[in-house]
Amino acid sequence: MEYEYRVVRFGRDSSRADIRAALTEHAEYGRWELYRTVVYMGGARTSWLRRRIIRAPRAS
């Protein structure tokens, strides 16, 4: 399977509710799934989202 990735960064001033709302919106409307999240010292967060690439067969 092949995936495409999107990196979403949140500043240290973002609340958990705001982050959750943004990730939920990506999941519901863009069909993204949460792949990984890193919380850095200082409070900044980076989340990697991924979704499967669906390739349509070529019509002859």
PDB file as gemmi writes it, atoms N, CA and C in Angstrom:
CRYST1    1.000    1.000    1.000  90.00  90.00  90.00 P 1                      
ATOM      1  N   MET A   1       0.829  -1.180   0.000  1.00  0.00           N  
ATOM      2  CA  MET A   1       0.000   0.000   0.000  1.00  0.00           C  
ATOM      3  C   MET A   1       0.873   1.243   0.000  1.00  0.00           C  
ATOM      4  N   GLU A   2       0.401   2.224  -0.677  1.00  0.00           N  
ATOM      5  CA  GLU A   2       1.097   3.505  -0.714  1.00  0.00           C  
ATOM      6  C   GLU A   2       0.271   4.532   0.059  1.00  0.00           C  
ATOM      7  N   TYR A   3       0.982   5.411   0.747  1.00  0.00           N  
ATOM      8  CA  TYR A   3       0.329   6.456   1.513  1.00  0.00           C  
ATOM      9  C   TYR A   3       0.875   7.808   1.104  1.00  0.00           C  
ATOM     10  N   GLU A   4       0.035   8.822   1.254  1.00  0.00           N  
ATOM     11  CA  GLU A   4       0.515  10.190   1.162  1.00  0.00           C  
ATOM     12  C   GLU A   4       0.447  10.769   2.569  1.00  0.00           C  
ATOM     13  N   TYR A   5       1.342  11.678   2.856  1.00  0.00           N  
ATOM     14  CA  TYR A   5       1.481  12.209   4.212  1.00  0.00           C  
ATOM     15  C   TYR A   5       1.270  13.706   4.232  1.00  0.00           C  
ATOM     16  N   ARG A   6       0.803  14.190   5.353  1.00  0.00           N  
ATOM     17  CA  ARG A   6       0.650  15.630   5.589  1.00  0.00           C  
ATOM     18  C   ARG A   6       1.165  15.920   6.993  1.00  0.00           C  
ATOM     19  N   VAL A   7       1.962  16.956   7.108  1.00  0.00           N  
ATOM     20  CA  VAL A   7       2.505  17.361   8.400  1.00  0.00           C  
ATOM     21  C   VAL A   7       1.729  18.574   8.887  1.00  0.00           C  
ATOM     22  N   VAL A   8       1.233  18.489  10.119  1.00  0.00           N  
ATOM     23  CA  VAL A   8       0.479  19.574  10.721  1.00  0.00           C  
ATOM     24  C   VAL A   8       1.217  19.993  11.983  1.00  0.00           C  
ATOM     25  N   ARG A   9       1.524  21.278  12.091  1.00  0.00           N  
ATOM     26  CA  ARG A   9       2.264  21.786  13.251  1.00  0.00           C  
ATOM     27  C   ARG A   9       1.366  22.695  14.078  1.00  0.00           C  
ATOM     28  N   PHE A  10       1.489  22.550  15.384  1.00  0.00           N  
ATOM     29  CA  PHE A  10       0.726  23.373  16.306  1.00  0.00           C  
ATOM     30  C   PHE A  10       1.695  24.073  17.236  1.00  0.00           C  
ATOM     31  N   GLY A  11       1.447  25.338  17.484  1.00  0.00           N  
ATOM     32  CA  GLY A  11       2.302  26.114  18.370  1.00  0.00           C  
ATOM     33  C   GLY A  11       2.040  25.773  19.822  1.00  0.00           C  
ATOM     34  N   ARG A  12       2.891  26.287  20.674  1.00  0.00           N  
ATOM     35  CA  ARG A  12       2.766  25.995  22.099  1.00  0.00           C  
ATOM     36  C   ARG A  12       1.553  26.650  22.727  1.00  0.00           C  
ATOM     37  N   ASP A  13       0.973  27.641  22.045  1.00  0.00           N  
ATOM     38  CA  ASP A  13      -0.200  28.324  22.581  1.00  0.00           C  
ATOM     39  C   ASP A  13      -1.514  27.659  22.163  1.00  0.00           C  
ATOM     40  N   SER A  14      -1.456  26.586  21.372  1.00  0.00           N  
ATOM     41  CA  SER A  14      -2.667  25.873  20.959  1.00  0.00           C  
ATOM     42  C   SER A  14      -3.176  25.005  22.099  1.00  0.00           C  
ATOM     43  N   SER A  15      -4.470  25.047  22.318  1.00  0.00           N  
ATOM     44  CA  SER A  15      -5.055  24.223  23.375  1.00  0.00           C  
ATOM     45  C   SER A  15      -5.316  22.814  22.844  1.00  0.00           C  
ATOM     46  N   ARG A  16      -5.479  21.887  23.756  1.00  0.00           N  
ATOM     47  CA  ARG A  16      -5.752  20.506  23.362  1.00  0.00           C  
ATOM     48  C   ARG A  16      -7.064  20.410  22.596  1.00  0.00           C  
ATOM     49  N   ALA A  17      -8.040  21.208  22.985  1.00  0.00           N  
ATOM     50  CA  ALA A  17      -9.330  21.199  22.300  1.00  0.00           C  
ATOM     51  C   ALA A  17      -9.195  21.681  20.858  1.00  0.00           C  
ATOM     52  N   ASP A  18      -8.381  22.713  20.634  1.00  0.00           N  
ATOM     53  CA  ASP A  18      -8.161  23.216  19.279  1.00  0.00           C  
ATOM     54  C   ASP A  18      -7.443  22.180  18.418  1.00  0.00           C  
ATOM     55  N   ILE A  19      -6.454  21.518  18.992  1.00  0.00           N  
ATOM     56  CA  ILE A  19      -5.706  20.491  18.261  1.00  0.00           C  
ATOM     57  C   ILE A  19      -6.627  19.324  17.920  1.00  0.00           C  
ATOM     58  N   ARG A  20      -7.406  18.893  18.893  1.00  0.00           N  
ATOM     59  CA  ARG A  20      -8.329  17.786  18.663  1.00  0.00           C  
ATOM     60  C   ARG A  20      -9.338  18.129  17.574  1.00  0.00           C  
ATOM     61  N   ALA A  21      -9.857  19.353  17.584  1.00  0.00           N  
ATOM     62  CA  ALA A  21     -10.829  19.779  16.571  1.00  0.00           C  
ATOM     63  C   ALA A  21     -10.200  19.797  15.180  1.00  0.00           C  
ATOM     64  N   ALA A  22      -8.968  20.280  15.079  1.00  0.00           N  
ATOM     65  CA  ALA A  22      -8.301  20.334  13.777  1.00  0.00           C  
ATOM     66  C   ALA A  22      -8.032  18.934  13.240  1.00  0.00           C  
ATOM     67  N   LEU A  23      -7.550  18.033  14.095  1.00  0.00           N  
ATOM     68  CA  LEU A  23      -7.269  16.668  13.650  1.00  0.00           C  
ATOM     69  C   LEU A  23      -8.553  15.921  13.299  1.00  0.00           C  
ATOM     70  N   THR A  24      -9.613  16.169  14.044  1.00  0.00           N  
ATOM     71  CA  THR A  24     -10.904  15.541  13.742  1.00  0.00           C  
ATOM     72  C   THR A  24     -11.435  16.020  12.414  1.00  0.00           C  
ATOM     73  N   GLU A  25     -11.269  17.293  12.127  1.00  0.00           N  
ATOM     74  CA  GLU A  25     -11.729  17.831  10.849  1.00  0.00           C  
ATOM     75  C   GLU A  25     -10.975  17.208   9.678  1.00  0.00           C  
ATOM     76  N   HIS A  26      -9.671  17.059   9.818  1.00  0.00           N  
ATOM     77  CA  HIS A  26      -8.880  16.400   8.767  1.00  0.00           C  
ATOM     78  C   HIS A  26      -9.340  14.963   8.568  1.00  0.00           C  
ATOM     79  N   ALA A  27      -9.638  14.270   9.665  1.00  0.00           N  
ATOM     80  CA  ALA A  27     -10.043  12.872   9.576  1.00  0.00           C  
ATOM     81  C   ALA A  27     -11.421  12.723   8.929  1.00  0.00           C  
ATOM     82  N   GLU A  28     -12.354  13.573   9.297  1.00  0.00           N  
ATOM     83  CA  GLU A  28     -13.713  13.432   8.793  1.00  0.00           C  
ATOM     84  C   GLU A  28     -13.852  13.847   7.339  1.00  0.00           C  
ATOM     85  N   TYR A  29     -13.250  14.966   6.981  1.00  0.00           N  
ATOM     86  CA  TYR A  29     -13.483  15.510   5.655  1.00  0.00           C  
ATOM     87  C   TYR A  29     -12.398  15.164   4.647  1.00  0.00           C  
ATOM     88  N   GLY A  30     -11.193  14.897   5.110  1.00  0.00           N  
ATOM     89  CA  GLY A  30     -10.115  14.582   4.179  1.00  0.00           C  
ATOM     90  C   GLY A  30      -9.710  13.127   4.183  1.00  0.00           C  
ATOM     91  N   ARG A  31     -10.345  12.329   5.051  1.00  0.00           N  
ATOM     92  CA  ARG A  31     -10.041  10.907   5.193  1.00  0.00           C  
ATOM     93  C   ARG A  31      -8.596  10.653   5.608  1.00  0.00           C  
ATOM     94  N   TRP A  32      -8.050  11.539   6.428  1.00  0.00           N  
ATOM     95  CA  TRP A  32      -6.707  11.372   6.967  1.00  0.00           C  
ATOM     96  C   TRP A  32      -6.782  10.578   8.256  1.00  0.00           C  
ATOM     97  N   GLU A  33      -5.737   9.836   8.557  1.00  0.00           N  
ATOM     98  CA  GLU A  33      -5.642   9.156   9.845  1.00  0.00           C  
ATOM     99  C   GLU A  33      -4.365   9.608  10.538  1.00  0.00           C  
ATOM    100  N   LEU A  34      -4.400   9.619  11.849  1.00  0.00           N  
ATOM    101  CA  LEU A  34      -3.253  10.053  12.624  1.00  0.00           C  
ATOM    102  C   LEU A  34      -2.188   8.967  12.575  1.00  0.00           C  
ATOM    103  N   TYR A  35      -0.989   9.352  12.138  1.00  0.00           N  
ATOM    104  CA  TYR A  35       0.112   8.406  12.018  1.00  0.00           C  
ATOM    105  C   TYR A  35       1.082   8.534  13.190  1.00  0.00           C  
ATOM    106  N   ARG A  36       1.428   9.770  13.526  1.00  0.00           N  
ATOM    107  CA  ARG A  36       2.402   9.996  14.583  1.00  0.00           C  
ATOM    108  C   ARG A  36       2.267  11.409  15.118  1.00  0.00           C  
ATOM    109  N   THR A  37       2.549  11.582  16.397  1.00  0.00           N  
ATOM    110  CA  THR A  37       2.563  12.909  17.027  1.00  0.00           C  
ATOM    111  C   THR A  37       3.786  13.021  17.910  1.00  0.00           C  
ATOM    112  N   VAL A  38       4.464  14.161  17.832  1.00  0.00           N  
ATOM    113  CA  VAL A  38       5.628  14.431  18.668  1.00  0.00           C  
ATOM    114  C   VAL A  38       5.363  15.726  19.423  1.00  0.00           C  
ATOM    115  N   VAL A  39       5.591  15.689  20.733  1.00  0.00           N  
ATOM    116  CA  VAL A  39       5.480  16.879  21.564  1.00  0.00           C  
ATOM    117  C   VAL A  39       6.892  17.286  21.950  1.00  0.00           C  
ATOM    118  N   TYR A  40       7.282  18.487  21.563  1.00  0.00           N  
ATOM    119  CA  TYR A  40       8.629  18.971  21.808  1.00  0.00           C  
ATOM    120  C   TYR A  40       8.714  19.689  23.146  1.00  0.00           C  
ATOM    121  N   MET A  41       9.915  19.799  23.671  1.00  0.00           N  
ATOM    122  CA  MET A  41      10.115  20.581  24.889  1.00  0.00           C  
ATOM    123  C   MET A  41       9.723  22.019  24.572  1.00  0.00           C  
ATOM    124  N   GLY A  42       8.920  22.601  25.360  1.00  0.00           N  
ATOM    125  CA  GLY A  42       8.431  23.938  25.080  1.00  0.00           C  
ATOM    126  C   GLY A  42       6.967  23.919  24.690  1.00  0.00           C  
ATOM    127  N   GLY A  43       6.427  22.746  24.344  1.00  0.00           N  
ATOM    128  CA  GLY A  43       5.007  22.617  24.103  1.00  0.00           C  
ATOM    129  C   GLY A  43       4.556  22.550  22.664  1.00  0.00           C  
ATOM    130  N   ALA A  44       5.432  22.781  21.690  1.00  0.00           N  
ATOM    131  CA  ALA A  44       5.022  22.698  20.289  1.00  0.00           C  
ATOM    132  C   ALA A  44       4.765  21.239  19.929  1.00  0.00           C  
ATOM    133  N   ARG A  45       3.820  21.020  19.033  1.00  0.00           N  
ATOM    134  CA  ARG A  45       3.471  19.661  18.600  1.00  0.00           C  
ATOM    135  C   ARG A  45       3.532  19.571  17.090  1.00  0.00           C  
ATOM    136  N   THR A  46       3.960  18.427  16.614  1.00  0.00           N  
ATOM    137  CA  THR A  46       3.929  18.119  15.196  1.00  0.00           C  
ATOM    138  C   THR A  46       3.211  16.796  15.031  1.00  0.00           C  
ATOM    139  N   SER A  47       2.235  16.770  14.138  1.00  0.00           N  
ATOM    140  CA  SER A  47       1.476  15.549  13.877  1.00  0.00           C  
ATOM    141  C   SER A  47       1.619  15.196  12.404  1.00  0.00           C  
ATOM    142  N   TRP A  48       1.804  13.913  12.152  1.00  0.00           N  
ATOM    143  CA  TRP A  48       1.848  13.397  10.793  1.00  0.00           C  
ATOM    144  C   TRP A  48       0.553  12.663  10.543  1.00  0.00           C  
ATOM    145  N   LEU A  49      -0.113  13.012   9.460  1.00  0.00           N  
ATOM    146  CA  LEU A  49      -1.342  12.360   9.041  1.00  0.00           C  
ATOM    147  C   LEU A  49      -1.058  11.599   7.761  1.00  0.00           C  
ATOM    148  N   ARG A  50      -1.778  10.519   7.548  1.00  0.00           N  
ATOM    149  CA  ARG A  50      -1.584   9.777   6.315  1.00  0.00           C  
ATOM    150  C   ARG A  50      -2.926   9.300   5.792  1.00  0.00           C  
ATOM    151  N   ARG A  51      -2.969   9.059   4.468  1.00  0.00           N  
ATOM    152  CA  ARG A  51      -4.126   8.428   3.854  1.00  0.00           C  
ATOM    153  C   ARG A  51      -3.657   7.583   2.690  1.00  0.00           C  
ATOM    154  N   ARG A  52      -4.396   6.544   2.454  1.00  0.00           N  
ATOM    155  CA  ARG A  52      -4.021   5.592   1.428  1.00  0.00           C  
ATOM    156  C   ARG A  52      -4.248   6.185   0.043  1.00  0.00           C  
ATOM    157  N   ILE A  53      -3.325   5.924  -0.853  1.00  0.00           N  
ATOM    158  CA  ILE A  53      -3.456   6.344  -2.244  1.00  0.00           C  
ATOM    159  C   ILE A  53      -4.154   5.217  -2.990  1.00  0.00           C  
ATOM    160  N   ILE A  54      -5.278   5.537  -3.593  1.00  0.00           N  
ATOM    161  CA  ILE A  54      -6.025   4.547  -4.355  1.00  0.00           C  
ATOM    162  C   ILE A  54      -5.816   4.840  -5.830  1.00  0.00           C  
ATOM    163  N   ARG A  55      -5.193   3.918  -6.491  1.00  0.00           N  
ATOM    164  CA  ARG A  55      -4.893   4.096  -7.912  1.00  0.00           C  
ATOM    165  C   ARG A  55      -5.975   3.384  -8.746  1.00  0.00           C  
ATOM    166  N   ALA A  56      -6.565   4.111  -9.662  1.00  0.00           N  
ATOM    167  CA  ALA A  56      -7.563   3.522 -10.539  1.00  0.00           C  
ATOM    168  C   ALA A  56      -6.862   2.872 -11.721  1.00  0.00           C  
ATOM    169  N   PRO A  57      -7.308   1.682 -12.100  1.00  0.00           N  
ATOM    170  CA  PRO A  57      -6.695   1.032 -13.267  1.00  0.00           C  
ATOM    171  C   PRO A  57      -7.014   1.809 -14.532  1.00  0.00           C  
ATOM    172  N   ARG A  58      -6.070   1.783 -15.449  1.00  0.00           N  
ATOM    173  CA  ARG A  58      -6.265   2.502 -16.706  1.00  0.00           C  
ATOM    174  C   ARG A  58      -7.269   1.769 -17.590  1.00  0.00           C  
ATOM    175  N   ALA A  59      -8.128   2.535 -18.234  1.00  0.00           N  
ATOM    176  CA  ALA A  59      -9.090   1.959 -19.181  1.00  0.00           C  
ATOM    177  C   ALA A  59      -8.396   1.832 -20.528  1.00  0.00           C  
ATOM    178  N   SER A  60      -8.578   0.699 -21.176  1.00  0.00           N  
ATOM    179  CA  SER A  60      -7.927   0.486 -22.473  1.00  0.00           C  
ATOM    180  C   SER A  60      -8.716   1.074 -23.606  1.00  0.00           C  
TER     181      SER A  60                                                      
END                                                                             
